Amino acid sequence: MNTLKIIVLGSGSIIPTKNRFSTSFLIEYPMGRMLLDIGPGTIEKLRRMHIHPNSIDRLFITHFHLDHTLDLPALIKIRMFNELGGPLQNPQILNIYGPTGLSSFIDKFCSHGGVYGYLSEMMGNLDFLRIHEVGEGLVEESGNLRVYAVSVEHYNGLAYRVEVDNVSIAYSGDSIYDEKMVKLAEGVDILIHECSFPKELLLGKHTSDEELIEIGRRTKPKLLLVNHLYPAWEGRERELEDKLRKNTGCKVYVVKDMDIIYV
């Protein structure tokens, strides 16, 4: 019997391609459902999977770039309504975790006077939101669930390690090659790591195929899930998989939107 499943809601960049757009992963586990990032298109992908957004109880944000956060206002507003579109007097608690600055980030679009200040006016308050600004170390512990975080080199970014029922998943978010990420992910069952560009086209604070080979060699996950592909990889996914598999010794899969991985 599967302990959990991972649903790929977004596996690309801000530039849409045939099979990928922005970033979000849903983890379903015995205690509930959590999101790792919530880029544009996340809510629509949940709809296609027949998953109501109000069933999400935890959201872990790696950093505040729009391709990782843009559907957050929609998730918050949906929380205010029942399935018939009427108001909910007591919306289900939503725990949101993220780097330093998370409270200010949410205030800028949800508080009175914010970009979407009418959300606060509708509800009077947003007490159903639980905001957790986290640093490094253990950031959540509940029952069989533990979540750890480390800072990574990507604009105040975080990476997470989720452990639930003896299954471990590490998630890089966006990052360059980072020793902290390597240590966090050592020996995990599943490593979800970005590979934005081929080495010869690498831009910004991201990871290339050559760097991911070294990360895979050092962390030795049972399964390496490759995500956050820019259009530079379009049509080259099999090439990337084969290269990573050959040079890391890991089982490798380059994910696409709507994939489901049973663990």
ChimeraX commands (.cxc) that place a marker at each C-alpha (Angstrom):
marker #1 position 0.00,0.00,0.00 radius 0.5
marker #1 position 1.35,3.41,-0.99 radius 0.5
marker #1 position 2.16,5.73,1.90 radius 0.5
marker #1 position 1.93,8.87,-0.19 radius 0.5
marker #1 position 1.82,10.23,-3.70 radius 0.5
marker #1 position 3.38,13.21,-5.41 radius 0.5
marker #1 position 1.33,15.07,-8.01 radius 0.5
marker #1 position 3.26,17.37,-10.34 radius 0.5
marker #1 position 1.15,20.51,-10.72 radius 0.5
marker #1 position 3.93,22.56,-12.31 radius 0.5
marker #1 position 7.37,21.52,-13.52 radius 0.5
marker #1 position 8.55,24.36,-15.74 radius 0.5
marker #1 position 9.45,28.02,-15.64 radius 0.5
marker #1 position 7.41,31.18,-16.08 radius 0.5
marker #1 position 7.58,30.51,-19.84 radius 0.5
marker #1 position 4.89,27.96,-20.75 radius 0.5
marker #1 position 5.77,25.02,-22.99 radius 0.5
marker #1 position 3.76,22.05,-24.26 radius 0.5
marker #1 position 4.09,20.02,-21.06 radius 0.5
marker #1 position 5.27,22.46,-18.39 radius 0.5
marker #1 position 4.49,25.73,-16.64 radius 0.5
marker #1 position 5.78,27.27,-13.42 radius 0.5
marker #1 position 6.28,25.28,-10.24 radius 0.5
marker #1 position 4.12,23.39,-7.75 radius 0.5
marker #1 position 4.06,19.92,-6.25 radius 0.5
marker #1 position 1.25,18.36,-4.23 radius 0.5
marker #1 position 2.12,15.72,-1.66 radius 0.5
marker #1 position -0.76,13.58,-0.43 radius 0.5
marker #1 position 0.04,11.73,2.78 radius 0.5
marker #1 position -2.04,10.00,5.46 radius 0.5
marker #1 position -2.51,13.19,7.52 radius 0.5
marker #1 position -3.49,15.50,4.69 radius 0.5
marker #1 position -2.25,17.41,1.67 radius 0.5
marker #1 position 0.61,19.87,1.31 radius 0.5
marker #1 position 1.82,22.06,-1.52 radius 0.5
marker #1 position 5.43,22.80,-2.32 radius 0.5
marker #1 position 5.23,26.21,-4.00 radius 0.5
marker #1 position 2.17,27.58,-5.77 radius 0.5
marker #1 position 3.07,29.10,-9.12 radius 0.5
marker #1 position 0.54,30.29,-11.72 radius 0.5
marker #1 position -1.69,27.49,-12.96 radius 0.5
marker #1 position -1.65,25.53,-9.70 radius 0.5
marker #1 position -5.35,26.02,-8.95 radius 0.5
marker #1 position -6.35,25.01,-12.49 radius 0.5
marker #1 position -4.25,21.84,-12.25 radius 0.5
marker #1 position -5.93,20.99,-8.93 radius 0.5
marker #1 position -9.30,21.41,-10.64 radius 0.5
marker #1 position -8.27,19.03,-13.41 radius 0.5
marker #1 position -7.22,16.48,-10.78 radius 0.5
marker #1 position -10.59,16.88,-8.99 radius 0.5
marker #1 position -8.84,18.13,-5.85 radius 0.5
marker #1 position -10.53,20.99,-4.02 radius 0.5
marker #1 position -8.05,23.71,-2.99 radius 0.5
marker #1 position -9.64,23.88,0.46 radius 0.5
marker #1 position -8.34,20.37,1.13 radius 0.5
marker #1 position -4.77,21.76,1.26 radius 0.5
marker #1 position -3.67,22.22,4.86 radius 0.5
marker #1 position -0.01,23.22,4.43 radius 0.5
marker #1 position 1.88,25.28,1.89 radius 0.5
marker #1 position 5.68,25.49,1.85 radius 0.5
marker #1 position 7.05,28.39,-0.20 radius 0.5
marker #1 position 10.71,28.31,-1.22 radius 0.5
marker #1 position 11.00,31.96,-2.31 radius 0.5
marker #1 position 8.84,34.87,-3.42 radius 0.5
marker #1 position 9.31,34.87,-7.19 radius 0.5
marker #1 position 6.02,34.94,-9.05 radius 0.5
marker #1 position 6.53,31.59,-10.82 radius 0.5
marker #1 position 6.46,30.02,-7.34 radius 0.5
marker #1 position 3.77,32.13,-5.62 radius 0.5
marker #1 position 1.32,33.71,-8.06 radius 0.5
marker #1 position -1.68,31.47,-7.24 radius 0.5
marker #1 position -1.43,32.18,-3.51 radius 0.5
marker #1 position -4.03,35.03,-3.51 radius 0.5
marker #1 position -6.46,32.72,-5.31 radius 0.5
marker #1 position -5.88,29.94,-2.78 radius 0.5
marker #1 position -6.59,32.36,0.06 radius 0.5
marker #1 position -9.77,33.73,-1.51 radius 0.5
marker #1 position -11.15,30.27,-2.35 radius 0.5
marker #1 position -10.72,29.42,1.32 radius 0.5
marker #1 position -13.46,31.95,2.13 radius 0.5
marker #1 position -16.21,30.12,0.22 radius 0.5
marker #1 position -18.07,26.84,0.46 radius 0.5
marker #1 position -18.60,24.54,-2.52 radius 0.5
marker #1 position -21.79,26.41,-3.51 radius 0.5
marker #1 position -20.01,29.76,-3.56 radius 0.5
marker #1 position -21.47,30.99,-0.29 radius 0.5
marker #1 position -19.32,32.51,2.47 radius 0.5
marker #1 position -17.65,30.32,5.06 radius 0.5
marker #1 position -17.82,31.73,8.56 radius 0.5
marker #1 position -14.94,29.61,9.80 radius 0.5
marker #1 position -12.57,28.72,6.97 radius 0.5
marker #1 position -10.26,25.76,7.47 radius 0.5
marker #1 position -6.85,26.70,8.85 radius 0.5
marker #1 position -4.14,27.09,6.22 radius 0.5
marker #1 position -0.55,26.91,7.43 radius 0.5
marker #1 position 1.88,28.77,5.18 radius 0.5
marker #1 position 5.64,28.39,5.65 radius 0.5
marker #1 position 8.32,30.45,3.94 radius 0.5
marker #1 position 11.47,32.53,4.27 radius 0.5
marker #1 position 11.91,35.67,6.33 radius 0.5
marker #1 position 9.63,38.31,4.87 radius 0.5
marker #1 position 6.65,35.97,4.39 radius 0.5
marker #1 position 4.34,38.00,6.67 radius 0.5
marker #1 position 5.18,41.23,4.86 radius 0.5
marker #1 position 4.76,39.51,1.48 radius 0.5
marker #1 position 1.24,38.35,2.33 radius 0.5
marker #1 position 0.33,41.68,3.95 radius 0.5
marker #1 position 1.17,43.49,0.73 radius 0.5
marker #1 position -1.67,41.82,-1.11 radius 0.5
marker #1 position -4.10,40.73,1.63 radius 0.5
marker #1 position -4.11,43.36,4.37 radius 0.5
marker #1 position -6.29,46.49,4.43 radius 0.5
marker #1 position -4.77,48.80,1.84 radius 0.5
marker #1 position -2.94,45.95,0.12 radius 0.5
marker #1 position -3.15,45.08,-3.57 radius 0.5
marker #1 position -6.05,42.71,-2.80 radius 0.5
marker #1 position -7.10,44.47,0.38 radius 0.5
marker #1 position -10.74,43.65,-0.27 radius 0.5
marker #1 position -9.97,40.11,0.91 radius 0.5
marker #1 position -9.51,41.41,4.45 radius 0.5
marker #1 position -12.58,43.63,4.06 radius 0.5
marker #1 position -14.67,40.61,3.01 radius 0.5
marker #1 position -13.65,38.54,6.02 radius 0.5
marker #1 position -12.94,41.22,8.60 radius 0.5
marker #1 position -9.73,39.31,9.29 radius 0.5
marker #1 position -7.69,36.48,7.89 radius 0.5
marker #1 position -7.30,34.55,11.10 radius 0.5
marker #1 position -7.56,31.26,9.25 radius 0.5
marker #1 position -4.05,31.89,7.91 radius 0.5
marker #1 position -1.17,30.69,10.06 radius 0.5
marker #1 position 2.02,32.33,8.84 radius 0.5
marker #1 position 5.33,30.69,9.70 radius 0.5
marker #1 position 8.54,32.51,8.81 radius 0.5
marker #1 position 11.16,29.79,9.08 radius 0.5
marker #1 position 14.91,29.55,9.10 radius 0.5
marker #1 position 17.10,26.48,9.12 radius 0.5
marker #1 position 16.41,23.24,10.96 radius 0.5
marker #1 position 13.16,21.55,11.96 radius 0.5
marker #1 position 10.30,23.81,10.89 radius 0.5
marker #1 position 7.27,21.51,11.32 radius 0.5
marker #1 position 6.55,18.41,13.39 radius 0.5
marker #1 position 3.13,16.83,13.65 radius 0.5
marker #1 position 2.49,13.14,14.19 radius 0.5
marker #1 position 4.64,11.22,11.71 radius 0.5
marker #1 position 5.38,14.37,9.69 radius 0.5
marker #1 position 8.65,16.28,9.98 radius 0.5
marker #1 position 9.82,19.07,7.73 radius 0.5
marker #1 position 13.31,20.56,7.73 radius 0.5
marker #1 position 14.60,23.62,5.88 radius 0.5
marker #1 position 17.92,25.11,4.84 radius 0.5
marker #1 position 18.70,28.41,3.16 radius 0.5
marker #1 position 19.96,28.18,-0.43 radius 0.5
marker #1 position 21.60,30.64,-2.78 radius 0.5
marker #1 position 18.57,31.98,-4.65 radius 0.5
marker #1 position 17.17,35.31,-3.54 radius 0.5
marker #1 position 16.42,34.51,0.11 radius 0.5
marker #1 position 15.42,30.99,-0.90 radius 0.5
marker #1 position 14.78,27.86,1.12 radius 0.5
marker #1 position 14.95,24.16,0.35 radius 0.5
marker #1 position 12.89,21.61,2.28 radius 0.5
marker #1 position 13.14,18.01,3.39 radius 0.5
marker #1 position 9.84,16.26,4.15 radius 0.5
marker #1 position 9.80,13.06,6.18 radius 0.5
marker #1 position 6.54,11.16,6.66 radius 0.5
marker #1 position 5.98,7.51,7.54 radius 0.5
marker #1 position 9.60,6.56,6.79 radius 0.5
marker #1 position 9.56,8.24,3.38 radius 0.5
marker #1 position 11.90,11.20,2.78 radius 0.5
marker #1 position 11.59,13.81,0.04 radius 0.5
marker #1 position 13.96,16.72,-0.54 radius 0.5
marker #1 position 12.86,19.69,-2.64 radius 0.5
marker #1 position 15.37,22.23,-3.91 radius 0.5
marker #1 position 13.09,25.01,-5.09 radius 0.5
marker #1 position 15.36,27.22,-7.19 radius 0.5
marker #1 position 19.05,27.12,-6.36 radius 0.5
marker #1 position 22.58,27.07,-7.66 radius 0.5
marker #1 position 24.76,24.13,-6.61 radius 0.5
marker #1 position 24.60,24.46,-2.83 radius 0.5
marker #1 position 26.41,22.45,-0.16 radius 0.5
marker #1 position 23.54,22.98,2.28 radius 0.5
marker #1 position 21.12,21.45,-0.18 radius 0.5
marker #1 position 23.44,18.50,-0.73 radius 0.5
marker #1 position 23.64,17.84,3.00 radius 0.5
marker #1 position 19.86,18.21,3.42 radius 0.5
marker #1 position 19.19,15.69,0.67 radius 0.5
marker #1 position 21.74,13.02,1.59 radius 0.5
marker #1 position 20.19,9.55,1.45 radius 0.5
marker #1 position 16.64,10.68,0.67 radius 0.5
marker #1 position 14.18,8.40,-1.05 radius 0.5
marker #1 position 13.20,11.11,-3.53 radius 0.5
marker #1 position 15.08,14.23,-4.55 radius 0.5
marker #1 position 13.08,16.84,-6.49 radius 0.5
marker #1 position 15.68,19.17,-7.95 radius 0.5
marker #1 position 15.67,21.91,-10.51 radius 0.5
marker #1 position 17.67,21.74,-13.73 radius 0.5
marker #1 position 16.78,24.99,-15.43 radius 0.5
marker #1 position 19.29,25.02,-18.28 radius 0.5
marker #1 position 21.96,22.99,-20.04 radius 0.5
marker #1 position 25.44,23.96,-18.82 radius 0.5
marker #1 position 26.25,25.92,-21.97 radius 0.5
marker #1 position 23.11,28.08,-21.60 radius 0.5
marker #1 position 23.01,28.50,-17.82 radius 0.5
marker #1 position 21.59,31.83,-16.63 radius 0.5
marker #1 position 20.91,33.26,-13.19 radius 0.5
marker #1 position 21.04,31.47,-9.86 radius 0.5
marker #1 position 20.04,28.06,-11.18 radius 0.5
marker #1 position 21.37,24.52,-11.61 radius 0.5
marker #1 position 22.61,22.99,-14.86 radius 0.5
marker #1 position 22.78,19.34,-15.90 radius 0.5
marker #1 position 26.48,19.12,-15.05 radius 0.5
marker #1 position 25.90,20.45,-11.54 radius 0.5
marker #1 position 22.93,18.14,-11.02 radius 0.5
marker #1 position 25.14,15.18,-11.87 radius 0.5
marker #1 position 27.42,16.09,-8.96 radius 0.5
marker #1 position 24.42,16.62,-6.67 radius 0.5
marker #1 position 23.01,13.22,-7.61 radius 0.5
marker #1 position 26.34,11.50,-7.05 radius 0.5
marker #1 position 26.71,12.99,-3.61 radius 0.5
marker #1 position 23.14,12.68,-2.31 radius 0.5
marker #1 position 22.40,9.23,-3.79 radius 0.5
marker #1 position 18.58,9.42,-3.81 radius 0.5
marker #1 position 16.60,6.33,-4.75 radius 0.5
marker #1 position 14.76,8.49,-7.29 radius 0.5
marker #1 position 15.79,11.81,-8.79 radius 0.5
marker #1 position 12.87,13.88,-10.11 radius 0.5
marker #1 position 14.07,16.68,-12.37 radius 0.5
marker #1 position 11.95,19.83,-12.65 radius 0.5
marker #1 position 11.92,23.57,-13.37 radius 0.5
marker #1 position 12.92,23.13,-16.99 radius 0.5
marker #1 position 13.17,26.22,-19.18 radius 0.5
marker #1 position 12.28,25.97,-22.88 radius 0.5
marker #1 position 15.98,25.31,-23.63 radius 0.5
marker #1 position 15.29,21.69,-22.65 radius 0.5
marker #1 position 12.22,21.30,-24.87 radius 0.5
marker #1 position 12.56,18.08,-26.87 radius 0.5
marker #1 position 15.74,17.11,-25.00 radius 0.5
marker #1 position 14.16,15.50,-21.94 radius 0.5
marker #1 position 15.21,11.96,-22.85 radius 0.5
marker #1 position 18.75,13.15,-23.47 radius 0.5
marker #1 position 18.78,14.77,-20.02 radius 0.5
marker #1 position 17.37,11.68,-18.32 radius 0.5
marker #1 position 19.90,9.38,-19.96 radius 0.5
marker #1 position 22.81,11.67,-19.11 radius 0.5
marker #1 position 21.82,11.96,-15.46 radius 0.5
marker #1 position 21.11,8.26,-15.10 radius 0.5
marker #1 position 24.42,7.26,-16.68 radius 0.5
marker #1 position 26.51,9.67,-14.61 radius 0.5
marker #1 position 24.80,9.46,-11.21 radius 0.5
marker #1 position 23.73,5.83,-10.97 radius 0.5
marker #1 position 20.33,7.04,-9.79 radius 0.5
marker #1 position 16.91,6.22,-11.10 radius 0.5
marker #1 position 15.94,9.44,-12.92 radius 0.5
marker #1 position 12.73,10.88,-14.26 radius 0.5
marker #1 position 12.24,14.29,-15.86 radius 0.5
marker #1 position 8.76,15.20,-14.71 radius 0.5
marker #1 position 6.02,16.99,-16.62 radius 0.5
marker #1 position 2.82,18.64,-15.43 radius 0.5
marker #1 position 0.10,16.26,-14.20 radius 0.5
marker #1 position 2.48,13.36,-13.54 radius 0.5
marker #1 position 1.68,11.25,-10.47 radius 0.5
marker #1 position 4.39,9.42,-8.54 radius 0.5
marker #1 position 3.25,6.77,-6.07 radius 0.5
marker #1 position 5.60,6.13,-3.18 radius 0.5
marker link #1:1,2 radius 0.2
marker link #1:2,3 radius 0.2
marker link #1:3,4 radius 0.2
marker link #1:4,5 radius 0.2
marker link #1:5,6 radius 0.2
marker link #1:6,7 radius 0.2
marker link #1:7,8 radius 0.2
marker link #1:8,9 radius 0.2
marker link #1:9,10 radius 0.2
marker link #1:10,11 radius 0.2
marker link #1:11,12 radius 0.2
marker link #1:12,13 radius 0.2
marker link #1:13,14 radius 0.2
marker link #1:14,15 radius 0.2
marker link #1:15,16 radius 0.2
marker link #1:16,17 radius 0.2
marker link #1:17,18 radius 0.2
marker link #1:18,19 radius 0.2
marker link #1:19,20 radius 0.2
marker link #1:20,21 radius 0.2
marker link #1:21,22 radius 0.2
marker link #1:22,23 radius 0.2
marker link #1:23,24 radius 0.2
marker link #1:24,25 radius 0.2
marker link #1:25,26 radius 0.2
marker link #1:26,27 radius 0.2
marker link #1:27,28 radius 0.2
marker link #1:28,29 radius 0.2
marker link #1:29,30 radius 0.2
marker link #1:30,31 radius 0.2
marker link #1:31,32 radius 0.2
marker link #1:32,33 radius 0.2
marker link #1:33,34 radius 0.2
marker link #1:34,35 radius 0.2
marker link #1:35,36 radius 0.2
marker link #1:36,37 radius 0.2
marker link #1:37,38 radius 0.2
marker link #1:38,39 radius 0.2
marker link #1:39,40 radius 0.2
marker link #1:40,41 radius 0.2
marker link #1:41,42 radius 0.2
marker link #1:42,43 radius 0.2
marker link #1:43,44 radius 0.2
marker link #1:44,45 radius 0.2
marker link #1:45,46 radius 0.2
marker link #1:46,47 radius 0.2
marker link #1:47,48 radius 0.2
marker link #1:48,49 radius 0.2
marker link #1:49,50 radius 0.2
marker link #1:50,51 radius 0.2
marker link #1:51,52 radius 0.2
marker link #1:52,53 radius 0.2
marker link #1:53,54 radius 0.2
marker link #1:54,55 radius 0.2
marker link #1:55,56 radius 0.2
marker link #1:56,57 radius 0.2
marker link #1:57,58 radius 0.2
marker link #1:58,59 radius 0.2
marker link #1:59,60 radius 0.2
marker link #1:60,61 radius 0.2
marker link #1:61,62 radius 0.2
marker link #1:62,63 radius 0.2
marker link #1:63,64 radius 0.2
marker link #1:64,65 radius 0.2
marker link #1:65,66 radius 0.2
marker link #1:66,67 radius 0.2
marker link #1:67,68 radius 0.2
marker link #1:68,69 radius 0.2
marker link #1:69,70 radius 0.2
marker link #1:70,71 radius 0.2
marker link #1:71,72 radius 0.2
marker link #1:72,73 radius 0.2
marker link #1:73,74 radius 0.2
marker link #1:74,75 radius 0.2
marker link #1:75,76 radius 0.2
marker link #1:76,77 radius 0.2
marker link #1:77,78 radius 0.2
marker link #1:78,79 radius 0.2
marker link #1:79,80 radius 0.2
marker link #1:80,81 radius 0.2
marker link #1:81,82 radius 0.2
marker link #1:82,83 radius 0.2
marker link #1:83,84 radius 0.2
marker link #1:84,85 radius 0.2
marker link #1:85,86 radius 0.2
marker link #1:86,87 radius 0.2
marker link #1:87,88 radius 0.2
marker link #1:88,89 radius 0.2
marker link #1:89,90 radius 0.2
marker link #1:90,91 radius 0.2
marker link #1:91,92 radius 0.2
marker link #1:92,93 radius 0.2
marker link #1:93,94 radius 0.2
marker link #1:94,95 radius 0.2
marker link #1:95,96 radius 0.2
marker link #1:96,97 radius 0.2
marker link #1:97,98 radius 0.2
marker link #1:98,99 radius 0.2
marker link #1:99,100 radius 0.2
marker link #1:100,101 radius 0.2
marker link #1:101,102 radius 0.2
marker link #1:102,103 radius 0.2
marker link #1:103,104 radius 0.2
marker link #1:104,105 radius 0.2
marker link #1:105,106 radius 0.2
marker link #1:106,107 radius 0.2
marker link #1:107,108 radius 0.2
marker link #1:108,109 radius 0.2
marker link #1:109,110 radius 0.2
marker link #1:110,111 radius 0.2
marker link #1:111,112 radius 0.2
marker link #1:112,113 radius 0.2
marker link #1:113,114 radius 0.2
marker link #1:114,115 radius 0.2
marker link #1:115,116 radius 0.2
marker link #1:116,117 radius 0.2
marker link #1:117,118 radius 0.2
marker link #1:118,119 radius 0.2
marker link #1:119,120 radius 0.2
marker link #1:120,121 radius 0.2
marker link #1:121,122 radius 0.2
marker link #1:122,123 radius 0.2
marker link #1:123,124 radius 0.2
marker link #1:124,125 radius 0.2
marker link #1:125,126 radius 0.2
marker link #1:126,127 radius 0.2
marker link #1:127,128 radius 0.2
marker link #1:128,129 radius 0.2
marker link #1:129,130 radius 0.2
marker link #1:130,131 radius 0.2
marker link #1:131,132 radius 0.2
marker link #1:132,133 radius 0.2
marker link #1:133,134 radius 0.2
marker link #1:134,135 radius 0.2
marker link #1:135,136 radius 0.2
marker link #1:136,137 radius 0.2
marker link #1:137,138 radius 0.2
marker link #1:138,139 radius 0.2
marker link #1:139,140 radius 0.2
marker link #1:140,141 radius 0.2
marker link #1:141,142 radius 0.2
marker link #1:142,143 radius 0.2
marker link #1:143,144 radius 0.2
marker link #1:144,145 radius 0.2
marker link #1:145,146 radius 0.2
marker link #1:146,147 radius 0.2
marker link #1:147,148 radius 0.2
marker link #1:148,149 radius 0.2
marker link #1:149,150 radius 0.2
marker link #1:150,151 radius 0.2
marker link #1:151,152 radius 0.2
marker link #1:152,153 radius 0.2
marker link #1:153,154 radius 0.2
marker link #1:154,155 radius 0.2
marker link #1:155,156 radius 0.2
marker link #1:156,157 radius 0.2
marker link #1:157,158 radius 0.2
marker link #1:158,159 radius 0.2
marker link #1:159,160 radius 0.2
marker link #1:160,161 radius 0.2
marker link #1:161,162 radius 0.2
marker link #1:162,163 radius 0.2
marker link #1:163,164 radius 0.2
marker link #1:164,165 radius 0.2
marker link #1:165,166 radius 0.2
marker link #1:166,167 radius 0.2
marker link #1:167,168 radius 0.2
marker link #1:168,169 radius 0.2
marker link #1:169,170 radius 0.2
marker link #1:170,171 radius 0.2
marker link #1:171,172 radius 0.2
marker link #1:172,173 radius 0.2
marker link #1:173,174 radius 0.2
marker link #1:174,175 radius 0.2
marker link #1:175,176 radius 0.2
marker link #1:176,177 radius 0.2
marker link #1:177,178 radius 0.2
marker link #1:178,179 radius 0.2
marker link #1:179,180 radius 0.2
marker link #1:180,181 radius 0.2
marker link #1:181,182 radius 0.2
marker link #1:182,183 radius 0.2
marker link #1:183,184 radius 0.2
marker link #1:184,185 radius 0.2
marker link #1:185,186 radius 0.2
marker link #1:186,187 radius 0.2
marker link #1:187,188 radius 0.2
marker link #1:188,189 radius 0.2
marker link #1:189,190 radius 0.2
marker link #1:190,191 radius 0.2
marker link #1:191,192 radius 0.2
marker link #1:192,193 radius 0.2
marker link #1:193,194 radius 0.2
marker link #1:194,195 radius 0.2
marker link #1:195,196 radius 0.2
marker link #1:196,197 radius 0.2
marker link #1:197,198 radius 0.2
marker link #1:198,199 radius 0.2
marker link #1:199,200 radius 0.2
marker link #1:200,201 radius 0.2
marker link #1:201,202 radius 0.2
marker link #1:202,203 radius 0.2
marker link #1:203,204 radius 0.2
marker link #1:204,205 radius 0.2
marker link #1:205,206 radius 0.2
marker link #1:206,207 radius 0.2
marker link #1:207,208 radius 0.2
marker link #1:208,209 radius 0.2
marker link #1:209,210 radius 0.2
marker link #1:210,211 radius 0.2
marker link #1:211,212 radius 0.2
marker link #1:212,213 radius 0.2
marker link #1:213,214 radius 0.2
marker link #1:214,215 radius 0.2
marker link #1:215,216 radius 0.2
marker link #1:216,217 radius 0.2
marker link #1:217,218 radius 0.2
marker link #1:218,219 radius 0.2
marker link #1:219,220 radius 0.2
marker link #1:220,221 radius 0.2
marker link #1:221,222 radius 0.2
marker link #1:222,223 radius 0.2
marker link #1:223,224 radius 0.2
marker link #1:224,225 radius 0.2
marker link #1:225,226 radius 0.2
marker link #1:226,227 radius 0.2
marker link #1:227,228 radius 0.2
marker link #1:228,229 radius 0.2
marker link #1:229,230 radius 0.2
marker link #1:230,231 radius 0.2
marker link #1:231,232 radius 0.2
marker link #1:232,233 radius 0.2
marker link #1:233,234 radius 0.2
marker link #1:234,235 radius 0.2
marker link #1:235,236 radius 0.2
marker link #1:236,237 radius 0.2
marker link #1:237,238 radius 0.2
marker link #1:238,239 radius 0.2
marker link #1:239,240 radius 0.2
marker link #1:240,241 radius 0.2
marker link #1:241,242 radius 0.2
marker link #1:242,243 radius 0.2
marker link #1:243,244 radius 0.2
marker link #1:244,245 radius 0.2
marker link #1:245,246 radius 0.2
marker link #1:246,247 radius 0.2
marker link #1:247,248 radius 0.2
marker link #1:248,249 radius 0.2
marker link #1:249,250 radius 0.2
marker link #1:250,251 radius 0.2
marker link #1:251,252 radius 0.2
marker link #1:252,253 radius 0.2
marker link #1:253,254 radius 0.2
marker link #1:254,255 radius 0.2
marker link #1:255,256 radius 0.2
marker link #1:256,257 radius 0.2
marker link #1:257,258 radius 0.2
marker link #1:258,259 radius 0.2
marker link #1:259,260 radius 0.2
marker link #1:260,261 radius 0.2
marker link #1:261,262 radius 0.2
marker link #1:262,263 radius 0.2
view
